[in-house]
Every structure is written in C-alpha cells, then in structure tokens.
C-alpha cells in the first residue's frame, strides 16, 4: 500500500513538473503557461479556446505547440504590477506556401506583439502598458506550420527587461532604450526590423548600435537623437509594434536573442 502511494505521489510530481496554465505560481509571476500539457478547448475561461477549427494543437509534454491558420486565446489576469508579457519561442516552422505570422493582442485592438513573414526563435519581451486589474482576453493569431513555445507569462521582472522612452517619439527628440539583466553580460548590441515582413532596417542610417553597460554589466542603455527608421514611407507615423528591436546579449561565446516590439508612436 505504501509503495502504491509513493508511486502515485512520484507520478503526480512528475506530471506537475510540466506546469500547465497557472495563476500566481510565484511572487514574480501573475500567470504562466509553461512546460507543456497545454489544455485546449471551447471555453476561454478555463482553456485556450480554439475558434474556427484552424488551429491544430500538437501533443507535447514539454512545450506549448500548435500549428494552423487562425486564432486562439483565453482570459488571463492583467495588472500594471506585472507589466511585462514574455513569450519564449523555441522554434517555428514556416508554411512554405502560405502566409506566416504571430500576433498577440489584448482588448480594444491593443496590439502587444506582431511579427509577419519571419518568426525568429528567441525570447519576446513586451511592456504591455495596460493599467487595468482584471482578466482580459489574450488573443493569439498564428499562421504557419508549427510553433513551439517554451513559456508564456506576465511577470513583474523578467530575466531580460526592455524599456523604451518616450511614449510619443518626435523627430529630433531622444530615443532611450534600456535593457536590465538578471545575469551580467559582456556586451549588448541592438538591431532593427520592420515587423511587417521583417526586413532589416536602419535607425538614423545605422543598422546596429552597441549599448553602453554600467559597472555591474546588468544595465545597458542606448540614447540617440531620433531622425528616422528606414523602410517606412516619408512622413509615415509609426504605431506600437511597427518596429521590432533585436537585442544580442553576449556572454563569452554565447549569444542570447531577445526581441522587443516598439512601445512608442511617432509624430
């Protein structure tokens, strides 16, 4: 009898190691979907709701995996106390003959993340900017063959926090990018993409910048006088998520890729 109980306990712990959607799993996390055993269904209150039959879940014990051409979503807690939305994309398989995109949005057309054509692997970090404190419908749109997500969450402090200022960027004004790390780095470089179709673009004529680190190697900053991003129409006003910043976090011979969509608008 004791052996049976031990076996059941070990089995439960092993299954629990792959944590499905959880609210407040720790003090730093408002909610997370991590480690597989993702539950899909018809109710957005208790599962990731699949609409229209276009999203195809893939059974996986270690990751959230799905493919297809449609949207899915669920109600998640949102709070200004947990301002960062993170998505760790471990891999993505393109649809070689069709449209490819990965988008996330909250109510009232509030886009959090939007990349089209290319969906590079790496960690996406977004400061969502919503000040409500209640459950909101998080909609994920995916068009592709298969995407593998290791983690999706809203947290107080991510391993890599990216902040941008100001909220409204004017020509001749100063654009400030700040990267705060939990683990020190040797260098941090930043490059730029136009989120729609993902071509590389330039900021003020330069395709990359080396960020300046503090003595701890954990806080990295770039301050530049803003003139323009290339590959946009002259005078085009940019909206949130139009530019994707690609941060190369270098530690020895290893490089961690972190992506952050623009959280500002331009005038």
C-alpha positions as CSV (number, residue, x, y, z in Angstrom):
1,X,0.0,0.0,0.0
2,X,2.8,2.4,0.9
3,X,4.6,1.6,-2.4
4,X,1.4,2.4,-4.3
5,X,1.1,5.7,-2.5
6,X,4.7,6.5,-3.2
7,X,4.3,5.6,-6.8
8,X,1.2,7.8,-7.1
9,X,2.9,10.7,-5.4
10,X,6.0,10.4,-7.7
11,X,3.8,10.2,-10.7
12,X,1.9,13.3,-9.7
13,X,5.1,15.2,-9.0
14,X,6.5,14.2,-12.4
15,X,3.3,15.3,-14.2
16,X,3.4,18.5,-12.1
17,X,6.9,19.3,-13.3
18,X,5.3,20.1,-16.7
19,X,3.1,23.0,-15.5
20,X,0.1,24.0,-17.5
21,X,-1.6,27.4,-17.2
22,X,-1.1,28.6,-13.6
23,X,-2.1,31.8,-11.8
24,X,0.4,33.3,-9.3
25,X,2.9,30.4,-9.4
26,X,5.3,32.6,-7.6
27,X,5.6,36.2,-6.3
28,X,7.1,37.5,-9.6
29,X,4.5,35.9,-11.9
30,X,0.9,36.8,-12.4
31,X,0.3,33.8,-14.7
32,X,2.2,31.5,-16.8
33,X,1.8,28.8,-19.4
34,X,5.0,26.8,-19.2
35,X,6.3,23.3,-19.8
36,X,3.6,21.6,-21.9
37,X,0.4,19.8,-21.1
38,X,-1.4,22.8,-22.6
39,X,-5.1,22.4,-22.4
40,X,-7.2,23.5,-25.4
41,X,-11.0,23.5,-25.6
42,X,-14.1,25.5,-26.2
43,X,-14.0,27.7,-23.0
44,X,-11.7,30.7,-22.9
45,X,-12.2,30.9,-19.2
46,X,-10.6,27.5,-18.4
47,X,-8.7,26.5,-21.6
48,X,-7.0,28.0,-24.7
49,X,-10.1,28.4,-26.8
50,X,-9.6,27.3,-30.4
51,X,-12.0,29.0,-32.9
52,X,-12.9,28.1,-36.4
53,X,-11.0,24.8,-36.3
54,X,-7.9,26.3,-38.0
55,X,-5.5,25.9,-35.1
56,X,-4.2,22.4,-34.6
57,X,-2.7,21.5,-31.2
58,X,0.3,19.2,-31.1
59,X,0.6,17.0,-28.0
60,X,3.8,17.8,-26.2
61,X,4.8,17.3,-22.6
62,X,7.5,20.0,-22.5
63,X,6.2,22.9,-24.7
64,X,3.1,24.6,-25.9
65,X,2.9,23.5,-29.5
66,X,0.4,24.3,-32.2
67,X,0.1,25.0,-35.9
68,X,-2.5,26.1,-38.4
69,X,-4.1,29.4,-39.6
70,X,-6.4,31.0,-37.2
71,X,-6.6,32.4,-33.6
72,X,-6.7,31.0,-30.1
73,X,-7.0,32.7,-26.8
74,X,-8.0,32.7,-23.2
75,X,-8.9,35.1,-20.4
76,X,-5.7,36.0,-18.4
77,X,-5.1,38.3,-15.4
78,X,-3.7,41.7,-16.3
79,X,-2.2,44.1,-13.9
80,X,0.1,47.1,-14.0
81,X,2.0,45.5,-11.1
82,X,3.1,42.8,-13.6
83,X,3.9,45.0,-16.6
84,X,5.9,42.5,-18.8
85,X,4.5,40.0,-21.2
86,X,7.0,37.4,-22.3
87,X,6.9,34.6,-24.9
88,X,9.8,32.2,-25.4
89,X,9.7,30.9,-28.9
90,X,11.9,27.8,-29.1
91,X,11.2,27.0,-32.8
92,X,9.0,27.9,-35.6
93,X,8.2,26.0,-38.8
94,X,7.1,28.2,-41.7
95,X,4.3,27.3,-44.0
96,X,6.3,27.3,-47.2
97,X,3.3,28.0,-49.4
98,X,1.3,30.5,-47.3
99,X,1.2,33.4,-45.0
100,X,3.3,33.4,-41.9
101,X,2.6,35.5,-38.8
102,X,2.5,35.5,-35.0
103,X,0.5,38.2,-33.2
104,X,-0.8,38.8,-29.6
105,X,-3.4,41.4,-28.6
106,X,-5.5,42.4,-25.7
107,X,-9.0,44.0,-25.9
108,X,-9.9,47.1,-27.9
109,X,-7.3,46.4,-30.6
110,X,-4.4,46.8,-28.2
111,X,-1.5,45.0,-30.0
112,X,1.2,43.6,-27.8
113,X,3.2,41.7,-30.3
114,X,3.1,41.4,-34.1
115,X,5.6,39.8,-36.5
116,X,4.8,38.8,-40.1
117,X,6.6,36.6,-42.6
118,X,9.5,35.7,-40.2
119,X,9.1,34.5,-36.7
120,X,12.6,34.2,-35.3
121,X,13.3,32.0,-32.3
122,X,14.2,33.8,-29.1
123,X,12.5,35.5,-26.1
124,X,10.0,38.2,-26.8
125,X,9.7,40.8,-24.1
126,X,6.9,43.4,-24.1
127,X,5.9,46.1,-21.6
128,X,2.1,45.8,-22.2
129,X,1.2,49.2,-20.8
130,X,-2.3,48.3,-19.6
131,X,-3.3,49.7,-16.2
132,X,-6.5,47.6,-15.7
133,X,-6.5,45.0,-13.0
134,X,-8.9,42.3,-14.2
135,X,-9.0,39.3,-16.5
136,X,-8.6,40.3,-20.2
137,X,-8.9,38.2,-23.3
138,X,-5.5,37.5,-24.7
139,X,-5.8,36.6,-28.4
140,X,-3.0,34.8,-30.2
141,X,-3.1,34.8,-34.0
142,X,-0.8,32.2,-35.7
143,X,-0.3,31.4,-39.4
144,X,2.3,28.8,-40.0
145,X,3.1,25.1,-39.9
146,X,4.1,24.7,-36.3
147,X,5.3,26.9,-33.4
148,X,7.0,25.7,-30.2
149,X,6.6,27.9,-27.2
150,X,8.6,27.1,-24.1
151,X,7.0,29.8,-21.9
152,X,4.3,32.5,-22.0
153,X,3.7,34.7,-18.9
154,X,3.1,38.1,-17.4
155,X,5.7,39.0,-14.8
156,X,7.0,41.8,-12.5
157,X,10.6,41.5,-13.5
158,X,11.7,39.3,-16.4
159,X,15.2,37.8,-16.8
160,X,15.7,40.5,-19.5
161,X,13.6,43.7,-19.1
162,X,13.4,46.1,-22.0
163,X,12.1,49.6,-21.6
164,X,11.7,52.4,-24.2
165,X,11.0,56.1,-23.8
166,X,9.3,58.3,-24.6
167,X,5.8,57.0,-25.4
168,X,5.5,59.5,-28.2
169,X,8.7,59.9,-30.2
170,X,9.3,63.1,-32.2
171,X,11.9,63.8,-34.8
172,X,14.8,65.5,-33.1
173,X,13.8,64.0,-29.7
174,X,15.8,61.5,-27.8
175,X,15.1,57.8,-28.0
176,X,16.2,55.8,-25.0
177,X,16.4,52.0,-24.8
178,X,17.2,50.3,-21.5
179,X,17.9,46.6,-21.0
180,X,18.1,45.3,-17.4
181,X,19.5,41.8,-16.9
182,X,19.3,39.4,-14.0
183,X,22.7,37.9,-15.2
184,X,25.5,40.2,-16.3
185,X,26.6,40.3,-19.9
186,X,29.8,41.1,-21.7
187,X,28.1,43.2,-24.4
188,X,24.6,44.0,-25.7
189,X,24.1,45.0,-29.3
190,X,20.8,46.1,-30.9
191,X,19.5,45.7,-34.4
192,X,16.2,46.7,-36.0
193,X,13.4,45.1,-38.1
194,X,10.3,46.3,-39.7
195,X,7.8,44.0,-38.0
196,X,5.7,43.7,-41.1
197,X,7.6,41.3,-43.5
198,X,10.6,41.6,-41.2
199,X,13.2,43.3,-43.4
200,X,16.3,44.7,-41.6
201,X,16.0,48.4,-41.2
202,X,18.3,51.3,-40.0
203,X,17.9,53.8,-37.2
204,X,19.4,57.1,-38.3
205,X,21.3,55.4,-41.1
206,X,22.9,52.7,-38.9
207,X,21.8,49.1,-38.9
208,X,23.1,48.3,-35.4
209,X,24.4,50.0,-32.2
210,X,26.5,48.9,-29.2
211,X,24.7,49.6,-26.0
212,X,26.6,51.1,-23.0
213,X,26.8,49.0,-19.9
214,X,27.1,50.1,-16.3
215,X,29.8,48.7,-13.9
216,X,27.6,45.7,-13.0
217,X,27.2,44.5,-16.6
218,X,23.5,44.2,-15.9
219,X,22.1,47.6,-17.1
220,X,22.6,48.5,-20.7
221,X,21.5,51.8,-22.3
222,X,21.3,53.4,-25.7
223,X,20.4,57.1,-26.1
224,X,20.2,58.5,-29.6
225,X,18.7,61.6,-31.2
226,X,15.9,60.3,-33.3
227,X,15.8,61.1,-37.0
228,X,14.1,58.2,-38.8
229,X,13.8,54.4,-39.3
230,X,14.4,53.3,-42.9
231,X,12.0,51.3,-45.0
232,X,8.9,53.3,-44.0
233,X,7.2,55.9,-46.2
234,X,8.3,59.5,-45.8
235,X,6.2,61.1,-43.0
236,X,4.6,57.8,-42.1
237,X,3.5,57.8,-38.4
238,X,4.6,54.6,-36.6
239,X,2.3,52.8,-34.2
240,X,3.1,50.4,-31.4
241,X,4.8,47.2,-32.6
242,X,5.7,48.6,-36.0
243,X,9.5,48.2,-35.2
244,X,11.0,45.1,-33.7
245,X,14.2,45.6,-31.8
246,X,16.6,42.6,-31.8
247,X,19.0,42.5,-28.8
248,X,22.0,40.3,-28.9
249,X,23.1,39.6,-25.4
250,X,26.6,38.4,-25.5
251,X,28.2,36.3,-22.7
252,X,31.6,34.8,-23.8
253,X,31.0,32.8,-26.9
254,X,27.2,32.5,-26.4
255,X,24.6,34.9,-27.7
256,X,21.0,35.2,-26.3
257,X,18.4,36.7,-28.7
258,X,15.8,38.9,-27.1
259,X,13.2,40.7,-29.2
260,X,11.1,43.7,-28.1
261,X,8.4,45.4,-30.3
262,X,8.3,49.2,-30.1
263,X,6.0,50.5,-27.4
264,X,6.1,54.1,-28.8
265,X,4.3,56.0,-31.5
266,X,5.9,58.6,-33.7
267,X,4.7,62.1,-34.7
